[in-house]
Amino acid sequence: MDIIIIGAGLGGLTAAACLLQQGHRVRVFEQATQLGEVGAGIQMSANAMKVLDAIGLRPLIEQTVVRPKAFEFRRFDDGELLHRLPLGEQHEEKHGAPYFQIHRSDLHQALQQRVRALDANAVQVNARAVQVIDESDHAGVVLADGRRETAELLIGADGIKSVVREHVIGKDAPVFTGQVAWRCIVPTERIPPHLRTDIVSSIWCGPANHAVMYYLRAGSLLNFVGCVERPAEDESWTSLRPWEELDADYQGWHPMVRAVIEHVDRDQCFRWTLNNRVPSMNWSRGHITLMGDAVHATLPYMAQGAAMAIEDAAVLSRALALDTPLPQALLRYHSHRAPRTARVVHESTEMGELYHINDAAQMKQAFADRNIAKSRNEWLYPYNPWTAPLLSADA
């Protein structure tokens, strides 16, 4: 097929690699003037790694990733352990692929390299989509420079502000969650050894606030994400904020958290608004379909937003390989994906509420009641996008 993908983020490039491997002609249009990703960490669990392995990415990222031993949920002030979810070798043995923590730009660079190896001219930058075309026998896009490009299939992988989504689902603005997210990275060598966490992903839970810390680039960097209840503001990933505001948000927190705040570059503190939408069960219209944040924007509290887009890419490529007309193939794709991604959206929202419990006794009991480890090991991590049954639309 002749396929256009709008957006060269992690999901769009994964889809391009999956589809190019199947022999499709793929053009990816990206509005940025050059390809790149923000300076931040990302977590890839077994369900996503099964896709990245299938497109040959493991050798390109393995030298820089970190394999965390566990998730550890702790109180913000005294560090009391509230809950532990084992990862490491146990995760890989149980679910068939490892759990990696990786710098977003490293993963994005590896995906670019893989796509270019399959087709050196597949990605075009400085190509902003301004209008979607949907005809009886094709779809397409009008770009900001006036070009009109058409194909048999148009895939919207253009994020939470998606132009393609509006054509498929209609106008529905993202909804502010009441929380904003700090994001910054600190060289590990700056943190005093006695204040460094083990090789774990540590989640510090506090009143109206929580923080996540984990290592990147073979342990040389420490990634910090802090989610705070605040009024709405700019949602851009590149919005710099005063260090003094970050410092104020984490006054009185555990010394391990304070060490990150005190050693960060004070002109490199980013903060953006967290938005989401009610999940849609219909992702396709005519010769157009959606994937990733364009259709299921997800809060970061399960570390599954990018993983869901990567899963989408694999399942879409499988659906397009079926011996069935395109409308039925797209229906099989989104009928399979919509329930799973909706569950991730809902449970990610619930995790944010869990992490922000104010009462100490309630906090520990809530973790005990929820049993996060059992839940995720039963339905989230075991999923294999390459083998999960694609039920017919009537099933």
ROPA-61780 format. One record per atom (N, C-alpha, C): x, y negated, z negated; residue in one letter. Coordinates in steps of 0.05 Angstrom, whole numbers, plus 5000, padded with zeros to 4 digits. Each point is the difference from the previous one (the first is absolute). Layout:
<kolros>
XYZa ...
</kolros>
This chain:
<kolros>
501750245000m 498349765000m 501749755000m 498949785009d 501249744998d 498849864975d 501849954980i 499149914974i 501349744992i 498549814989i 501149754989i 499650014970i 502149934985i 499849974971i 500549714993i 498249894984i 500449724991i 501250014972i 502549914997g 501350004974g 502350204999g 502449904993a 502450174998a 500950024972a 498150044981g 500750064973g 500650294996g 500050104976l 500750284995l 498050195013l 497449934998g 498050185012g 500149995030g 500249765012g 500049975029g 502450155012g 502349974988l 502450135011l 499950314997l 498850094977t 499750294996t 498150115022t 497849855005a 498250095020a 501350015028a 501749795005a 501450005026a 501850245003a 501550074979a 501850235001a 498450265004a 497850034985c 498450255003c 498950025028c 499049795011l 498750005026l 502150035023l 502249874997l 502150035020l 501150285001l 500250134977q 500950284999q 498050185015q 497549925001q 498050165014q 499949945030q 501649815009g 500149945028g 498249775010g 498749864981h 498449775008h 501849775007h 498949815016r 501349755005r 499049814979r 501849874985v 499349844977v 501349725003v 498449794996r 501049734998r 499149894973r 502049894985v 499449894974v 500449705002v 498049844993f 500149715000f 500149894972f 502249864993e 500449894974e 500249705001e 498549864982q 500049715002q 502549874990q 501650134982a 502449884990a 502149965023a 501749814996t 502149955021t 502250204999t 500350144978q 501950224998q 499050214980q 500850255005l 499050214982l 501549994974l 498550064978g 501250004974g 497950054979g 500950054976e 498350044977e 501049844976e 498249964981v 500749844977v 501950164982v 501449854983g 501950124981g 498550114977g 499150255002a 498450124979a 500250305002a 499350144978g 500150294999g 497450125009g 500150265007i 497650155007i 500550294992i 497850144994q 500250274991q 498650195020q 501450215007m 499150205019m 499750274987m 497550094994s 499550264988s 499950215022s 499750254992a 500150235018a 498149985023a 497649904995n 497949985021n 501049825023n 501449784994a 501149835021a 502650115012a 501750114983m 502550115010m 499650225020m 497850144999k 499650215020k 499749885028k 499049765001v 499849865026v 502749905009v 501449874981l 502649885007l 502050225008l 499850234987d 501750235008d 499450095029d 497450015007a 499250105026a 500949815023a 500549754994i 501049825021i 503049954998i 501350164983g 502950004999g 501249784984g 498649904980l 501049774985l 501950074977l 499750244989r 501550074976r 503049945003r 501450085022p 502949955002p 500649705000p 498149835008l 500549725002l 499849854973l 498650124981i 499549874975i 501250134975i 500950255004e 500650174976e 502349894984e 501949855013q 502349914985q 499449764982q 497849865004t 499449764985t 497750044980t 498650225002v 497650034983v 500850074971v 498149984982v 500250094973v 497850214995v 500750224987r 498150214993r 499349974970r 497849874993p 499449974972p 499350264986p 500650014975k 499350244984k 497150014992k 498849764997a 497250004989a 498949725002a 497449984997f 498749754992f 499950004970f 500749784987e 499749984971e 498449744994e 497750034987f 498349784992f 500549934971f 500849754995r 500849914974r 498649754991r 499849964973r 498949754990r 501949775006r 498949775004f 501649775009f 501949904978f 499450044975d 501649874978d 501950194987d 499150234990d 501850184986d 501050235017d 499050025025g 501050215018g 498950284994g 497950024983e 498950274994e 499150145026e 500850255003l 499350165023l 497050074999l 498449925019l 497150055001l 499350255017l 501650045021h 499350225019h 502550045017h 500350255009r 502350075018r 499050185022r 500849935025l 499350165023l 502650095013l 500750264998p 502550095011p 500149975031p 502449935010l 500549995028l 502450175006l 502149895013g 502550145005g 499650275013g 501650204991e 499850275013e 497350124997e 498649954978q 497450114996q 498049915021q 500249745007h 498249895021h 500550145027h 502650035007e 500650115026e 499350305001e 500550154979e 499350284999e 497050055002e 498549824986k 497150044999k 498649915025k 501149795013h 498549875022h 501450025028h 502350125001g 501350055026g 501649785012g 500449784985a 501649785010a 500849834975a 502249855002p 500949854977p 498449744995p 500649884977y 499049744994y 502349805001y 499849815018f 502249815004f 499149724992f 501949844990q 499749714996q 502049875019q 499149815016i 501749895021i 499449715004i 502049855009h 499649725006h 498349985025h 498049835000r 498149985023r 501649945026r 501949834998s 501549935025s 501650245010s 501050174982d 501450245009d 498150195015d 497650044989l 498150175013l 499149885027l 499549745000h 499249875025h 502150025021h 502549964992q 502350025019q 500250285012q 499650204983a 500150285010a 497850055019a 497649904995l 497850045018l 500549865027l 501149764999q 500749865025q 502050175016q 502050104986q 502050165014q 498850255013q 498150134986r 498850235011r 498349945025r 498449784997v 498349925023v 501649935024v 502249854996r 501749915022r 501450245013r 500650214984a 501250245012a 498150145018a 497449984994l 497950125017l 499349835023l 500049744997d 499549805021d 501249744993d 502149925012a 501549764993a 498349755004a 497950015016n 498549765006n 497250014988n 499550184981a 497350034990a 499049764984a 501849864986v 499249794981v 500649735013v 497949824999q 500449735009q 499449814977q 501949824994v 499649814979v 499049735012v 499349824982n 498949745008n 497550045018n 498450194992a 497650085017a 497650014981a 498949774994r 497849984981r 497350045014r 498450194989a 497450065011a 498049784991a 498549895019v 498049804994v 497250085007v 499750205018q 497450095008q 500150305008q 497950144992v 499850295007v 498250035024v 500750185018i 498450075023i 498950284997i 497450045005d 498850274997d 498150035023d 500850155021e 498450055023e 499150305000e 498450075019s 498950275001s 502150215004s 502249935015d 502050205007d 502849944990d 500349784984h 502649934990h 499749804977h 502249954986a 500249794980a 502449835006a 500349794985g 502449835005g 500149774981g 501849825005v 500549774983v 500949765016v 499249774991v 501149755011v 502049904979v 502449945010l 502249904982l 500149705000l 501349894980a 500149714997a 501249865024a 501850135014d 501249875024d 498350035025d 497550114997g 498250025022g 500050265014g 501950174994r 500150265013r 497550174992r 499150165019r 497850194996r 501150285005r 500050164979e 501150285002e 497750194995e 499850215017t 497950204996t 501150284998t 498450184989a 500950284996a 497550174997a 500450264998e 497850184995e 499150004971e 501949934982l 499549994971l 501549764988l 498649864982l 501249784985l 499850084970l 502349994987i 500250064971i 500649754984i 498349934981g 500549774983g 501550094975g 502649935000a 501750054977a 501149744990a 498349805000d 500849724996d 499349894972d 499950174980g 499949914973g 497349894990g 500149904975i 497549914987i 498749775014i 501549845015k 498849785015k 499550085029k 499450255005s 499850125027s 498149855019s 501049955023v 498349895022v 498350225012v 501250245001v 498550235012v 497750084982v 500350004974r 497950084982r 497449845004r 500349745004e 497649845004e 498350105024e 501450095021h 498550105023h 498650264994h 501250174983v 498950264995v 497950004978v 500649854978i 498350014976i 498449744996i 501049785011g 498749744996g 501549834980g 499049764995k 501449824982k 499450074971k 502150074985d 499750054971d 502749934987d 500149774989a 502549904989a 500950174977a 502750034996p 501050144977p 499049884974p 499750164979v 499049914974v 502349994980v 500349774987f 502249974980f 499350174976f 502150144990t 499650194978t 500249884972t 500949754999g 500549884974g 502950044990g 501650135017q 502850054993q 501949905022q 502449924992v 502149935018v 502450184994v 501950025018a 502250184997a 502749855003a 501750024980w 502749915002w 501650235013w 502049925016r 501850205012r 502849895001r 501950144990c 502849925001c 501850244998c 502549975008i 502050214999i 502549904986i 501250164982v 502349924985v 502250215004v 502549925006p 502250205001p 500250144973p 500150265001t 500150164975t 502449924983t 502249945012e 502449944985e 499749764981e 498049835005r 499549774983r 498650084973r 498750235001i 498550084976i 501950144981i 500149924975p 501750144980p 499350305000p 502050174999p 499450295001p 498050104980p 500049894976h 498150104980h 497149915005h 499749825020l 497349905006l 499050105028l 501450195011r 499250125025r 498250244994r 497950035016t 498350234998t 501450245012t 499050244994d 500950245014d 499149995029d 500750205015i 499150005029i 497150095000i 498349814992v 497250045000v 498649765011v 497550035006s 498349775007s 498549934974s 500749784987s 498949934974s 497849785004s 497750064988i 497749825001i 499549904972i 500449744996w 499749874973w 497249884999w 498350094982c 497249934999c 499549804977c 498749785006g 499549804980g 497449855004g 499449814983p 497549855002p 499949835025p 498050055017a 499549855024a 502549995018a 501750204999n 502649985014n 501350284999n 501450075021h 501850244999h 502349955019h 502150164996a 502449975017a 501050285007a 501050025025v 501150255010v 502949965008v 501750184991m 502949985006m 501050275010m 501649995022y 501350245010y 502449925017y 501850205004y 502549955014y 499750045030y 501849855015l 500250025029l 502950035008l 500550065025r 502650025012r 502050154983r 499450254996a 501750184985a 500549904972a 498149844989g 500249914972g 501449734997g 500949885022s 501449754998s 498249754995s 497550035005l 498049794996l 497850094982l 498949814985l 497650064983l 497749835010l 497950135009n 497649875010n 498149944978n 498849765000f 498149914979f 497549915014f 497750104991v 497449905009v 498349954975v 499149754997g 498449934977g 497249915008g 497950134990c 497349935008c 498549874977c 499349755004v 499049834979v 497249895008v 498249984980e 497449895005e 500349695000e 499449895024r 500349715004r 497949905020r 499749745002p 498249895021p 501150065028p 498349985020a 500850055028a 502049805009a 501850085018e 502049825012e 500950125026e 502149895012d 501050095025d 500750304999d 499150155021e 500550295000e 502450085016e 501649815010s 502350065016s 502150154984s 501250205013w 502250154988w 502549834996w 500149775014t 502449845000t 499749754983t 498049994982s 499549774983s 501850004976s 501949824998l 501849984977l 498649844978l 500550094975r 498849864977r 502249954980r 499649804982p 502049934980p 500650244981p 502650044995w 500850214982w 498749964972w 499649754992e 498949944974e 497250124997e 498550025021e 497350134999e 500350304996e 501950125014l 500550294996l 500950054971l 501849834990d 500950034973d 497749984980d 498249815004a 497849964982a 498150245000a 499650125024d 498150235002d 501050244984d 502650024995y 501150234987y 501549944974y 499249784987q 501049954973q 499050214980q 501850104983g 499250194980g 500050295010g 500850055025w 500050275011w 502650144992w 500050265004h 502250174992h 502749905011h 502250034986p 502649915009p 500850105028p 499150245008m 500650105026m 498749845022m 497549914995v 498649825018v 501349725000v 500649904976r 501249744998r 502749995014r 501550225000a 502650005013a 499849945030a 497950115012v 499549945029v 499349715004v 498249904984i 499249725002i 502449814997i 501750064981e 502249824994e 502350025020e 500250215016h 502250045018h 499249985029h 497649935006v 499149975028v 501149735011v 500549995026d 500649745013d 497649824997d 500449784987r 497749834992r 498749865024r 501250005023d 498749895024d 498950225018d 499850244989q 499050235016q 497850154986q 498149844989c 497750124986c 497549965017c 499050215011f 497749995019f 497450084985f 497849875008r 497550074988r 497849975020r 498250195002w 497849985019w 497450114988w 497849925013t 497350084991t 499450295008t 498750154982l 499250275007l 497050005007l 499550075025n 497350015011n 499350295009n 497450065001n 499150255012n 497249965011n 499050225011r 497350005013r 498650264991r 497449995003v 498450254997v 500850185024v 500850254995p 500850175022p 497850045021p 500850015025s 498150055022s 500250295008s 497750125007m 500050285009m 500250015031m 499749785014n 500149995029n 502549845008n 501950135013w 502549875008w 500249955030w 498250095016s 500450005029s 497549885014s 500649895023r 497949905018r 501050015029r 498650155017g 500950025027g 502850125002g 501849855013h 502750085004h 501949884979h 498949934977i 501649864980i 499750154973i 502250024985t 499950114973t 501949854982t 499850064974l 501649854980l 501650204983l 502049894986m 501650164982m 501349824979m 500950124978g 501549854980g 498449784987g 501349794991d 498849784986d 497849865016d 500050035026a 497949885016a 497350114994a 499950244988v 497450134995v 499750094971v 502350054986h 499850094972h 502149874982h 500049745000a 502049864983a 499850104971a 502250064988t 500150154975t 501849864980t 499149984975l 501749884979l 502450194995l 502249894990p 502550164998p 500150194977p 497850054985y 500250134974y 500350305001y 499850125024m 500650285003m 502450055018m 501249785010a 502350015018a 499350165025a 497549955011q 499050155023q 499149845023q 500349735000g 499149845022g 501350075026g 502749995001a 501550075024a 499750295007a 499950174979a 499750295005a 497450065015a 497849864993m 497550055014m 500249925030m 501449785006a 500449925028a 501650205015a 502050114987i 501750215012i 498450255005i 498450084981e 498250235004e 498149945024e 498949765001d 498249935022d 501350065027d 502649925002a 501450025026a 500150305009a 500650184981a 500250285007a 497250115008a 498049944984v 497350115006v 498949895026v 500549745006l 499149895025l 501450145023l 502550054998s 501450135022s 498950295004s 499350134978r 498850275002r 497349985014r 498449814992a 497349975012a 500149955030a 502049835008l 500249945028l 501050245016l 501250204987a 500950245014a 497850205004a 497749964988l 497850195003l 498949995028l 498950225009d 498850015027d 497149904998d 499749744997t 497449884996t 500149715010t 497749895008p 500049725010p 500949814978p 501149775007l 501149814981l 498149924978l 497449935006p 498249934978p 499850214979p 499950265008q 499850224981q 502650034984q 502249965014a 502650024987a 500349794978a 499249755006l 500249794981l 498050044977l 497750125006l 498150064978l 501150224982l 501350205011r 501350204984r 502249884982r 501549815012y 502149874985y 499049854976y 498149815004h 499249844977h 498050144982h 498650205010s 498350164982s 501750164980s 502450085009h 501850144982h 501449814981h 500949775010r 501749824984r 498449824981r 497749925007a 498649804984a 499450094972a 499050244995p 499550084972p 502550004982p 502250115011r 502550014985r 501149724993r 500149835020t 501149744995t 498249844982t 497350045002a 498249864981a 500550094972a 500650254996r 500650104973r 502549874989r 502049975017v 502549874992v 499549714993v 498449865016v 499349724994v 498749984973v 497950174995h 498549984975h 501850074976h 501550225002e 501750084978e 502349814994e 501049875021s 502149804996s 498949764984s 497549935006t 498749784985t 499750094970t 499150254996e 499750104973e 502650004985e 502250075013m 502650004987m 500749734990m 499449795016g 500649734991g 498549934974g 497550104998e 498549954975e 501250164977e 500950255005l 501250164979l 502649874989l 501649905018y 502649884992y 499749754983y 497649875001h 499649754987h 498350014975h 499850244988i 498550034975i 501449844978i 498549854984n 501249834980n 500450154973n 498250174992d 500150134974d 502050235002d 501950024981a 502150205001a 498950284998a 498250054981a 498950274997a 498450085025a 498449815010q 498550065024q 501850075024q 502249865002m 501950045022m 501050285000m 500950104978k 501150284999k 497850205005k 497749964989q 497850195004q 499150015029q 500049765013a 499149995028a 501950165018a 502649984995f 501950165016f 499650304995f 499550074975a 499550294994a 497550105014a 497949834999d 497450085013d 500350035030d 501649825012r 500149985029r 501750235012r 502150094987n 501850215009n 500849955030n 501449795004i 500849915027i 501650225014i 501850134986a 501750215012a 498350225013a 498050104985k 498350215010k 498549915025k 498849764998s 498449905022s 501649985026s 502349874999r 501649955024r 501150265011r 500850184983n 501150255009n 497950185012n 497549954995e 497850175011e 499049915027e 500049745005w 498849915025w 501749805016w 501749854987l 501449795015l 502550105013l 501950104984y 502650085011y 500050255017y 498250204995p 500150255016p 499149965029p 498649795006y 498949955026y 502150015022y 499550145022n 501850015022n 498549895025n 500849765010p 498549885022p 500250175026p 501950185001w 500350165025w 498350255000w 499050084977t 498650254998t 497249984988t 499349774987a 497449974989a 497850035022a 497950154995p 498050055021p 498749745010p 499949975026l 498549785012l 497250105007l 498249954982l 497350105004l 498649865023l 498150135013s 498549875021s 498349784987s 499149825016a 498449774990a 497450094988a 499150255007d 497550104990d 500350144973d 502550064992a 500550164976a 499549844975a 
</kolros>
